[in-house]
Amino acid sequence: MDASTSRKRSKWDVDDPEDEKPATPEPQPKRRVLKAARSADSEPSPVPRPAHSYYVPPRTSHPPIVPSRSVYCYERLNQIEEGSYGVVFRARDKHTGDIVALKKLKLDEEKHGFPITALREVSALMACHHENVVRVREVVVGDTLTQVFVVMDFIEHDLKSLLTLMPAPFLQSEIKTLMMQLLSAVAHCHDNWILHRDLKTSNLLMNNRGTIKVADFGLARRYGDPVGVGGLTQLVVTLWYRAPEILLGATTYSTAVDMWSVGCIFAELLLKEPLFQAKNELEMLSMIFKLLGPPTTNTWPGYFSLPLAKTIALPSPQPHQYRQKFPYLSTSGLDLLMALLTYDPEQRITAEDALQHPYFTESPLPKHPDLFGSFPSAAAGEKYVCSLGAVESAVLSTMLCY
């Protein structure tokens, strides 16, 4: 017996039919009869065998797997800001010339793989395609595994810096336009089962065409039923914009926490400064009780069932102070503000209902975004230049009044 006959053959080997020698004589007649029958019954032009399974589409039907581009496709211009979850740079695309924002994710101290906050942010931004939500263009990488960048549209201003630097507050017509855009974006996020959980003026970007975009989805997450083991975390929302139910230890909350933040942003646009500038949670609750009046079983039926309610000493009953705090706001506008800043999350107004509030249809009507004034962009390194003196400015203001 030679080596060729003693070698074990694989089931994937293809042999020449003339060289094949059957081990037993029984199967051979059956094969010959079967081949003969096939040759007799076969058509002159047999159907060719498909190149792939009928149940699996060809490879060309699948989306192509494209590797991430290099961060060196962009020219870094300047650093914009540094937050808890990354550093943001202004950059230029070398191929198209577009100005973009590069957010470098903080991965240097990550020991458990890719951070969940970054995954949630990218996932939420990709799920929320809206004109008032910042757009993610792509994700690029550097030379090491810790160099991951999210490429987003560059927006000239953030609302907090703009309120600090602009010489005069927004007009009522401009505030209505900004609020409608914010409510539209929040309603879209909630329709897609996404809680932002960190709405504040510094996370609202505004371009020089009067359009705002919600950004920084680092604390965003999908919500639903069930909410998961252990409930939702209480370490969300910047203190000045945090809803009272979170301050009092609620482990289950809903879209109402975002709506409370929207109410705080509404008040900040009116006052040109944050509504509750507290140093800690207790001071924050004290400020809320002073403006809204202490909660009661009528205004907040579920208050006394919250984990920290028994540890808080409520002040003596007193009426709310909305009118004293906002003397120039219309009755309809005050009603919308009170609907947003409502104790009971179940009674707090939703984004969809807020968009239909009469405040937006009374005079003055919302201003078209194209009619907004433009301002120098601090993110682009531009500075305010005052070319007129005090006397010239006063004369010019007087002339413009006539």
C-alpha positions in Angstrom: 0.0 0.0 0.0 1.5 3.3 -1.1 1.4 6.6 0.8 -1.3 8.1 -1.5 -3.8 5.4 -0.7 -3.0 5.3 3.1 -3.4 9.1 3.6 -6.7 10.2 5.2 -8.8 12.3 2.9 -10.7 15.4 3.9 -14.4 15.7 3.1 -13.6 18.9 1.3 -11.1 17.2 -1.1 -12.2 16.9 -4.8 -11.2 13.7 -6.6 -11.3 12.7 -10.2 -14.2 10.3 -10.7 -12.0 7.9 -12.7 -9.5 7.6 -9.9 -12.2 6.9 -7.2 -12.3 3.3 -6.2 -15.3 2.2 -4.1 -14.6 0.4 -0.8 -17.6 -2.0 -1.3 -19.3 -3.1 -4.5 -22.9 -2.3 -3.3 -23.0 1.5 -3.7 -21.5 1.6 -7.2 -24.6 0.3 -9.1 -26.8 2.8 -7.3 -24.5 5.6 -8.3 -24.4 4.6 -11.9 -28.2 4.2 -12.0 -28.7 7.6 -10.4 -26.2 9.2 -12.7 -27.9 7.6 -15.7 -31.3 8.7 -14.5 -30.1 12.2 -14.0 -28.5 12.3 -17.4 -31.7 11.0 -19.1 -34.1 13.3 -17.3 -31.9 16.4 -17.4 -32.7 19.3 -19.6 -30.3 20.4 -22.3 -29.5 23.7 -20.4 -29.4 22.9 -16.6 -30.1 25.7 -14.1 -26.7 26.9 -12.7 -26.1 26.5 -9.0 -26.4 29.8 -7.1 -23.2 31.3 -5.8 -24.7 31.9 -2.4 -27.6 30.7 -0.2 -31.1 31.8 -1.0 -31.6 32.8 2.6 -28.5 35.0 2.9 -28.1 38.0 0.6 -24.9 38.5 -1.3 -22.1 40.4 0.3 -22.8 43.4 -1.9 -26.2 43.8 -0.1 -24.5 44.3 3.3 -23.3 47.8 4.4 -19.6 48.1 3.8 -17.3 48.0 6.9 -15.4 51.2 6.7 -12.6 51.9 9.2 -12.5 55.2 11.1 -10.6 58.0 9.6 -7.5 59.4 11.2 -7.7 62.5 13.4 -4.9 63.9 11.2 -7.4 64.5 8.5 -8.3 67.6 10.6 -6.1 70.6 11.4 -6.5 71.7 15.0 -7.1 75.4 15.4 -7.7 76.1 19.1 -9.1 74.6 22.3 -12.7 75.5 23.1 -13.3 74.0 26.6 -12.6 71.0 28.8 -15.3 69.2 30.6 -15.7 66.1 32.8 -15.9 63.7 29.8 -13.6 65.3 27.2 -11.7 68.2 25.7 -13.3 70.1 22.8 -11.2 71.6 20.0 -12.0 73.7 17.0 -10.6 72.1 13.8 -10.7 72.3 10.0 -11.3 69.4 7.7 -8.2 69.3 5.4 -10.3 67.9 2.5 -13.4 70.0 2.6 -12.3 73.0 4.6 -15.3 72.7 7.0 -14.9 74.0 10.5 -15.9 71.3 13.0 -15.7 70.7 16.8 -13.5 67.8 17.9 -14.3 66.2 21.2 -11.5 64.1 22.6 -12.9 61.4 24.9 -11.1 60.9 28.2 -9.8 57.3 28.0 -6.5 57.6 29.8 -7.8 56.4 33.2 -10.4 54.0 31.8 -9.8 50.5 33.1 -13.0 48.8 32.0 -13.0 49.2 28.3 -14.8 52.0 26.3 -16.6 54.4 28.7 -20.4 53.9 28.9 -20.9 57.7 28.9 -19.2 58.1 25.5 -21.3 55.2 24.1 -24.5 56.7 25.4 -23.6 60.1 24.1 -22.8 58.9 20.5 -25.8 56.6 20.6 -28.2 59.3 21.7 -26.9 61.8 19.2 -27.2 59.3 16.4 -30.8 58.5 17.4 -31.9 62.2 17.7 -31.7 63.6 14.2 -33.2 67.1 14.7 -32.4 70.6 13.5 -32.0 71.8 17.1 -29.7 68.9 18.2 -26.0 69.0 17.5 -25.0 66.6 14.7 -22.3 64.0 14.9 -20.4 63.7 11.7 -18.1 60.8 12.4 -15.7 59.3 14.9 -12.0 59.5 14.2 -9.0 57.9 15.9 -5.4 58.8 16.6 -2.2 56.8 17.0 -3.2 55.0 20.3 -6.3 53.3 21.6 -6.9 56.2 24.0 -7.1 58.8 21.2 -10.8 58.7 20.1 -12.5 61.9 18.8 -16.1 62.6 18.1 -16.5 65.1 15.2 -19.5 67.4 15.5 -20.7 70.6 13.8 -19.0 73.7 15.2 -21.4 76.2 16.7 -20.2 79.7 17.4 -21.6 80.3 20.9 -22.9 78.6 24.0 -25.9 80.4 25.6 -24.3 80.8 29.0 -21.3 82.7 27.7 -23.6 84.7 25.4 -25.8 85.8 28.3 -22.7 86.9 30.2 -21.1 88.9 27.4 -24.0 90.4 25.5 -24.7 94.0 26.7 -28.5 93.7 26.9 -30.8 90.7 27.6 -32.8 89.0 24.8 -36.0 90.6 23.8 -39.3 88.8 24.6 -39.7 87.9 20.9 -36.2 86.4 20.9 -36.8 84.4 24.1 -39.9 82.9 22.6 -38.0 81.8 19.5 -35.2 80.2 21.7 -37.8 78.5 23.9 -39.7 77.0 21.0 -36.5 75.6 19.5 -35.5 74.2 22.9 -38.9 72.6 23.5 -38.9 71.2 20.0 -35.5 69.5 20.6 -36.5 68.2 24.0 -39.8 66.8 22.7 -37.9 65.0 19.9 -35.5 63.4 22.4 -38.4 62.3 24.6 -40.3 60.9 21.6 -37.2 58.8 21.0 -37.1 57.6 24.7 -34.0 59.6 25.6 -33.5 61.6 28.7 -30.9 64.4 28.4 -30.5 64.8 32.2 -28.1 67.8 31.9 -30.0 70.6 30.3 -28.4 74.0 31.1 -27.5 77.1 29.2 -23.8 76.1 28.8 -25.0 72.9 27.0 -27.2 75.0 24.5 -25.2 76.1 21.5 -26.3 79.0 19.4 -25.0 80.1 16.0 -25.0 83.5 14.4 -28.3 82.8 12.6 -30.5 82.5 15.7 -30.6 78.8 15.9 -29.8 76.9 19.1 -28.7 73.2 19.3 -28.8 71.0 22.3 -25.4 69.4 23.0 -23.4 67.4 25.6 -25.4 64.1 25.9 -22.8 62.7 28.2 -25.4 62.0 30.9 -28.2 61.1 28.5 -29.7 57.6 28.6 -32.6 55.7 27.3 -35.5 55.3 29.7 -38.6 53.0 29.8 -40.1 50.3 31.9 -38.3 48.6 33.6 -35.6 51.2 34.5 -33.0 48.6 35.5 -31.7 47.2 38.7 -31.2 49.8 41.3 -33.2 52.5 39.5 -31.8 55.6 38.0 -28.8 57.4 39.4 -29.3 60.6 41.4 -25.9 62.1 40.3 -27.4 63.9 37.3 -28.2 67.4 36.2 -26.1 70.4 37.3 -27.2 71.5 40.8 -28.8 74.8 39.7 -31.0 73.0 37.2 -31.8 69.9 39.2 -35.4 68.9 39.8 -36.7 68.8 43.4 -37.6 65.1 43.2 -33.9 64.2 42.5 -32.8 66.5 45.3 -35.1 64.5 47.6 -33.6 61.2 46.7 -36.0 59.8 44.0 -34.6 56.7 42.2 -37.2 56.6 39.5 -37.9 59.7 37.5 -39.0 60.5 34.0 -39.0 63.3 31.4 -40.2 65.7 34.0 -36.7 66.2 35.2 -35.8 67.7 31.8 -38.8 69.9 31.9 -37.8 71.4 35.2 -34.4 72.2 33.7 -36.2 73.9 30.8 -38.1 76.0 33.3 -34.8 77.1 34.9 -33.4 78.0 31.5 -36.6 80.0 30.7 -36.1 82.0 33.9 -32.4 82.5 33.1 -33.2 84.0 29.7 -35.6 86.4 31.4 -33.3 87.4 34.3 -30.0 87.2 32.4 -28.6 85.1 35.3 -29.3 81.7 36.8 -32.6 81.4 38.8 -31.2 79.2 41.6 -27.5 79.9 42.4 -27.2 77.6 45.3 -24.0 76.2 46.8 -25.4 72.8 48.0 -28.5 70.7 47.9 -30.0 72.1 51.1 -29.6 75.7 49.9 -31.1 74.7 46.5 -34.2 73.3 48.2 -34.5 76.4 50.4 -34.5 78.6 47.3 -37.1 76.5 45.6 -39.3 76.5 48.7 -39.0 80.3 48.8 -40.0 80.9 45.2 -42.7 78.2 44.9 -43.8 78.1 48.6 -43.3 74.9 50.6 -44.9 71.8 49.1 -48.2 70.5 50.5 -50.3 67.4 50.0 -52.2 69.3 47.3 -49.3 70.7 45.3 -47.2 67.5 45.6 -49.1 64.4 46.8 -46.0 62.2 46.7 -43.7 64.5 48.5 -43.8 62.7 51.9 -43.0 59.3 50.3 -39.6 60.5 49.0 -36.5 59.1 50.8 -35.2 62.4 52.1 -38.5 64.2 52.8 -38.5 63.3 56.5 -35.0 64.9 56.9 -36.1 68.3 55.6 -37.7 70.9 57.8 -40.4 72.7 55.8 -40.8 76.4 56.3 -44.1 77.9 57.3 -46.7 78.1 54.6 -46.4 81.1 52.3 -47.6 82.0 48.8 -45.3 81.7 45.8 -43.1 84.7 44.8 -43.3 84.4 41.0 -44.8 87.8 40.3 -42.3 89.5 42.6 -39.4 87.7 40.9 -40.7 88.3 37.3 -42.6 91.6 37.4 -42.4 92.3 33.6 -43.5 88.9 32.4 -47.0 88.6 30.9 -49.7 86.6 32.6 -49.4 83.9 29.9 -45.7 83.7 30.2 -45.9 83.5 34.0 -48.4 80.6 33.6 -45.9 78.7 31.3 -43.1 79.3 33.8 -45.2 78.0 36.7 -46.2 75.0 34.6 -42.6 74.1 34.0 -41.5 74.7 37.6 -44.2 72.6 39.2 -43.5 70.5 42.2 -45.4 67.3 41.2 -43.6 65.6 38.3 -47.0 64.1 37.2 -48.5 67.5 36.8 -45.4 69.2 35.3 -46.1 70.2 31.7 -44.6 68.2 28.8 -42.6 69.5 26.0 -45.4 68.9 23.5 -48.0 70.7 25.6 -45.6 73.6 26.3 -45.2 74.1 22.5 -48.9 74.7 22.3 -49.0 77.2 25.1 -50.7 80.6 24.4 -47.6 82.4 25.4 -46.1 81.7 22.0 -49.1 83.2 20.1 -49.5 86.4 22.0 -47.8 89.7 21.1 -44.9 90.1 20.6 -44.7 87.0 18.3 -41.5 84.9 18.1 -38.8 86.6 16.0 -37.6 84.8 12.9 -34.1 83.3 13.6 -32.6 85.1 10.6 -33.4 88.5 12.3 -31.2 87.7 15.4 -28.1 89.8 15.8 -24.7 88.2 15.5 -22.0 88.3 18.1 -18.3 87.6 18.2 -17.5 84.0 18.9 -15.5 83.3 22.0 -15.0 79.7 20.8 -13.4 80.9 17.7 -11.1 83.3 19.5 -13.0 86.4 18.6 -13.3 89.3 21.1 -15.7 92.1 21.7 -14.3 95.4 20.3 -15.8 98.6 21.7 -14.8 101.3 19.1 -17.1 104.0 20.5 -16.6 106.0 23.7 -19.3 106.5 26.4 -20.3 109.9 25.0 -20.5 108.6 21.4 -22.5 105.6 22.5 -25.0 107.8 24.3 -25.4 110.1 21.4 -25.9 107.2 19.0 -28.5 105.6 21.3 -30.4 108.9 21.5 -30.4 109.2 17.7 -31.6 105.7 17.2 -34.6 106.4 19.5 -36.0 108.9 17.0 
